[in-house]
Amino acid sequence: MRYFRYFWNEDFNGRGTSMHFYAVNENSREVERQVEIYADATVLAYDQGHVHDDDGMLADQLWDFDDSLADEIDEATFREAERLRPTNR
């Protein structure tokens, strides 16, 4: 598993900018877990048990390790984001 963080510098539904965190299976390149933290404190989380809802969805494109604009992070940093209470659950 590899972990990434990406800053989205656009407002989404009036929530402000956001930081997106991804856990990516290194072999299949599928995003397995995803956390989105918005400027207004909204936290959205997606995984295989909660793939989509009215607010968004788990990334459905294979991760391109060579062409990603996201920063690779360590597992502990991803887990810190994952510990936040999602507002979409």
N, C-alpha and C positions, 0 to 999 in steps of 0.2 A: 504494500500500500504506500502511495506517495500522497503528500498533502500540499495544498496550494491555497493562496490568498490573493484575491483580486479586488481592487478598489473600483467601484462603479461610480463615476463622477457625473451621474445624471439623476434627476429627481424621478422617483417612481411612485405614482399615485399619491403625490403630496407627502410622501414619507421622507423625502430628502435623499441624499447620497447614501451609498451602502458599501459594506465590506462583505464579500462573498468568500466562503471557505469551502474547499472541496477535498474529499477523500477519494482518491482515484486508484482503482485496481491496476497495478502496474502491468499485468499480463493482458487483461482484456481491454484496458484503457477506458473502462466504464466508470462514470462517477457513481460511487456507491452511497455516499452521504454528502449532504450539502447544508450549510447554514448561511443565512443572509441576515446581517445586522444593519438596520437602517438608522439614520440620524434621529428619527423620532422615537427610538427605542423599540421599534417593532423587530421581533426576531422570528424568522421563518426557518423551518427545518424540514428537510425531505430525505427520504431513504426508501428502500424497497418496500417497507411497510406503510409508507405515506408518500406516494409518488407525486400526487398533484392535488390541488384544491383551488378555490376561487382566487387565491393570491399568487399562485405560481406553480412551479413543478421542478422535479429533479431533472438536472441536465440530461438530455437524451442524445447528445452527440458524443462520439468517442473523443477522448482527450488527445490532443496533439501535443506530446511532450516537447517537440522541437519548435513549435510555433506558438506557444502559449505566452500571453502577456502577463500571466499571473506569476507571483513570486512563490518559489517552493519554500515551505515552512516545515517545522518539525511536528511530530505527532502531538506533543504536549500543547503546542500553540493551537492546533486544531481542536483538541479536547477541551481547552478553555472556552472556545466559542461554542462547542457542542453542549457544554454544561449550562449555558444560559437557557432560561425557560422560554420555549417557543410560544408565540402567540397564536399559531395556527394549529394547535393540537388540543 
